[in-house]
Amino acid sequence: MRQITSAMIPLAIAFAPLTVHAEPKNEMVGVWKLVSAVADPDDRKVAMFGDHGSGLLMFSSDLHYIAVLNNPDTPKFLSNSRMTGTSDENKAAVQGGIGAYGTYSVDQNGHINGGHIDGSTYPNWNNTDETTRIVTVEGDRMTERLIGSTGLPVVLVFQRIE
């Protein structure tokens, strides 16, 4: 029977198979700028955030996200205070933007496969799971298809910011 000398132990360790737990690929990580947001009821395309809709999505590597989308042409409040807006000003502000934050998950191929909204400017979305969005990423272009809060199909397109 052969004995292993202390000089052979470092060699055995160096050539032993290593178990490496690599993080799954995540194609979502980064900052994405809104290109378009269109609701398409009865084949009539409606720009959800006006003709100049803008916004950002940010996906972190630790599976958190934040989204802010708005119509930059929404009229300013005459009172210069969001706490004292008129009914019409408040309605335009609510309809002209949406914000949300939460967590998301990806599958083994790095594709988004669900999420959880922790909080949103639309209170009905607070503490809800997202499972009905279809997200495709091709290079630096992301397309998201969903049924909006109005019940209409929505298509959002984003471009990754370098």
C-alpha positions in Angstrom: 0.0 0.0 0.0 1.3 3.4 -1.0 1.3 6.3 1.4 0.4 9.8 0.2 3.2 12.2 1.2 2.4 15.7 2.3 4.0 17.0 -0.9 1.3 15.2 -3.0 -1.6 16.8 -1.2 -1.4 20.2 -2.9 -1.1 18.4 -6.3 -4.2 16.3 -5.5 -6.1 19.5 -4.6 -4.9 21.4 -7.7 -6.1 18.6 -10.1 -9.3 17.7 -8.2 -12.5 18.5 -10.1 -14.0 21.8 -8.9 -17.6 22.3 -8.4 -18.4 25.8 -9.6 -21.8 27.4 -9.1 -22.0 30.0 -11.8 -24.8 32.6 -11.6 -27.4 32.0 -14.3 -27.2 34.3 -17.3 -29.5 37.3 -16.9 -30.3 39.2 -20.1 -32.4 41.8 -18.2 -29.6 43.4 -16.2 -29.1 47.1 -17.1 -31.0 50.3 -17.9 -33.6 50.3 -20.6 -35.2 53.4 -22.2 -38.8 53.5 -23.4 -39.0 53.6 -27.2 -42.8 53.2 -27.5 -45.8 52.2 -25.4 -48.9 51.4 -27.5 -52.3 50.1 -26.6 -54.0 48.5 -29.6 -57.8 48.2 -29.0 -59.5 47.0 -32.2 -56.4 47.6 -34.2 -56.4 51.3 -33.3 -52.9 52.2 -31.9 -53.0 54.5 -28.9 -49.8 56.0 -27.5 -50.2 55.3 -23.8 -47.9 58.1 -22.7 -48.6 60.6 -25.4 -46.6 61.4 -28.5 -43.4 61.8 -26.5 -43.7 59.1 -23.9 -40.6 58.5 -21.9 -39.4 56.4 -19.1 -36.8 54.0 -17.8 -36.6 50.4 -16.5 -33.7 49.3 -14.4 -33.0 45.7 -13.7 -30.3 44.9 -11.1 -28.2 41.7 -10.9 -29.7 40.9 -7.5 -33.1 40.6 -9.2 -34.7 43.9 -8.3 -36.3 46.3 -10.7 -37.7 49.8 -10.9 -39.9 51.3 -13.7 -41.0 54.9 -14.2 -43.0 55.7 -17.4 -44.7 59.0 -18.1 -46.1 61.5 -20.6 -43.7 64.5 -20.3 -46.4 66.7 -22.0 -48.8 66.3 -19.0 -49.8 69.8 -17.9 -48.2 71.2 -14.8 -50.3 71.9 -11.7 -51.3 75.6 -11.6 -50.8 75.5 -7.8 -47.3 74.2 -8.2 -48.1 71.6 -5.5 -49.0 68.0 -6.1 -51.0 68.1 -2.9 -53.5 70.7 -4.1 -54.1 69.7 -7.7 -57.6 70.0 -9.2 -59.6 67.0 -10.2 -58.6 67.4 -13.8 -54.9 67.9 -12.9 -54.9 64.8 -10.7 -56.6 62.7 -13.4 -54.1 63.8 -16.1 -51.2 63.1 -13.7 -52.5 59.6 -12.9 -53.3 58.7 -16.5 -50.0 60.2 -17.7 -47.6 58.0 -15.9 -46.9 54.8 -13.9 -44.2 53.7 -11.6 -43.5 50.4 -9.9 -40.7 48.5 -8.2 -40.2 45.0 -7.0 -38.4 41.8 -7.8 -38.1 39.5 -10.8 -36.9 36.1 -11.7 -35.1 34.5 -14.6 -35.0 31.0 -16.0 -31.8 29.0 -16.6 -31.4 30.7 -20.0 -31.5 34.2 -18.5 -35.1 35.0 -19.7 -37.4 36.8 -17.4 -40.1 34.4 -16.2 -42.0 36.3 -13.5 -42.0 39.1 -11.0 -43.5 40.6 -7.9 -44.6 44.2 -7.6 -43.8 45.5 -4.1 -45.2 49.0 -4.8 -46.7 51.0 -7.6 -48.3 54.4 -8.2 -51.3 52.3 -9.3 -52.4 50.9 -5.9 -54.1 47.9 -7.3 -50.7 46.5 -8.4 -49.2 46.8 -4.9 -48.0 43.4 -3.5 -49.0 41.5 -6.6 -47.3 38.8 -8.8 -46.7 39.3 -12.5 -47.1 36.2 -14.5 -48.9 37.2 -17.7 -46.2 39.4 -19.4 -44.4 38.1 -22.4 -40.9 39.6 -22.7 -38.5 39.1 -25.5 -35.0 40.4 -25.8 -33.2 40.6 -29.1 -29.8 42.2 -28.6 -30.3 45.6 -27.0 -34.1 45.7 -27.8 -36.7 44.5 -25.4 -40.4 44.0 -26.2 -43.0 43.5 -23.5 -46.5 42.3 -24.3 -49.3 42.3 -21.7 -52.9 43.1 -20.9 -53.0 46.6 -19.4 -55.1 47.7 -16.4 -57.7 48.8 -18.9 -58.0 45.3 -20.2 -56.5 46.2 -23.5 -53.4 44.6 -25.1 -50.3 46.7 -24.7 -46.9 46.5 -26.4 -43.9 48.3 -24.8 -40.6 48.5 -26.6 -37.3 49.5 -24.8 -33.8 50.1 -25.9 -30.8 49.2 -23.6 -28.8 52.2 -22.6 -25.0 51.6 -22.7 
